[in-house]
Amino acid sequence: MPHLHGLILAGGRGTRFWPRSRRNRAKQVLRFFGDRSLIQQTVDRLRPVLPPDRIWILTNDHLRGEIVDQLPEVPKKQILAEPAARNTAPAIGLAAHILQSIDPEAVMGVFPADHMIAKSREYARLLGPAFRAAKHGEMVVLGIEPRWAETGYGYIELPADVHAGVREPVRVLSFREKPDASTAAGFVAAGNFYWNSGMFFWRTSVLLDALRRFLPKTASLLANLPPFGSRQFAAKLQEVFPLCDNISIDYAVLERAANVVGIPAGDIGWNDVGSWNAVYELQKRDAQGNALRADALVEDSSGNYVHAEGKLVALLGVKDLIVVDTPDALLIAARSHTQRVGDLVKRLEKSGRDDLL
């Protein structure tokens, strides 16, 4: 399928991974698992279907240089910095506009840069059916079978007789936003609700038609860009992109379109790596449940995650802590509170501590 292309969205700051995640080295370029960063692992997973020369990456000015260095196999011109943060709908629309101008038959997949998928072979087997359905005009969402009643994810509702592991797409009945705890428990008990993974597939022409219908202002702004690669493209993009609607592709298009299907993925080892606690859960641990990425001395301590370099870390009589050390900052947090690390970053922003951001 020569017309397949991949867009990797890599513009986030990853504030919940402070102090390691900073503007110039955010979550997606960090190495949490092995010697490859999250974005490098994303490109690696796509290789069975998408060679690097058909990968496109949208990031920001702070991270572009680091991503170019980490991914020399991806053409440099295909690693773009958004002039402003405008959520996923304008970002995906921009990529679709570029690809459509280069390849009118383009079929694109959209992939987050910062997720973990442990079972890459099982994942790769889903890409073919997803791209084939997209080629025939469907808008495809990859659903993840829920492992617990998560309130931080959106859900897609599929027909009741569909089971996880089916590779052929089925009709999406509805999109459900982040639910409360009881509603999430009901979704899991029902058995036909799946986490929205943020991975999508469609023909660029289909996506652009949907934007013209549901997000006409943004569609018009993007349509007026000069050809990609022209001398005027970068300057015009700087002018018009900040004027685009600030909205996700889910709200803007998917929840309103009729031709949306979902693939109910089985166990592919998916994790959105949304907090330090998620990193802890994915690490190898000792008999006391400690995950130690440091020279550590542990006594009467359990359930801790420690990431420190160049020094001994001693734990005595503590449990369920996150300890992350960098040259200029040290984080010590309860594992149950790691979703709130981003609040610390907001306090640093308000106090003008740009040196720590």
Secondary structure, DSSP 8 states (H G I E B T S, - for coil): -TTEEEEEE-----GGGTTT-BTTB-GGGS-SSTTS-HHHHHHHHHTTT--GGGEEEEE-HHHHHHHHHH-TTS-GGGEEE-SS---HHHHHHHHHHHHHHH-TT-EEEEEESS-EES-HHHHHHHHHHHHHHHHTT-EEEEEE--SS--SSS-EEE--TT--TT--S-EE--EEE-S--HHHHHHHHHHS-EEEEEEEEEEEHHHHHHHHHHH-HHHHHHHHTS--TTSTTHHHHHHHHGGGS----HIIIIITT-S-EEEEEE----EE---SHHHHHHHS---TTS-EEEEEEEEES-BS-EEEEEEEEEEEES-BSEEEEEETTEEEEEEGGGGGGHHHHHHHHHHTT-GGG-
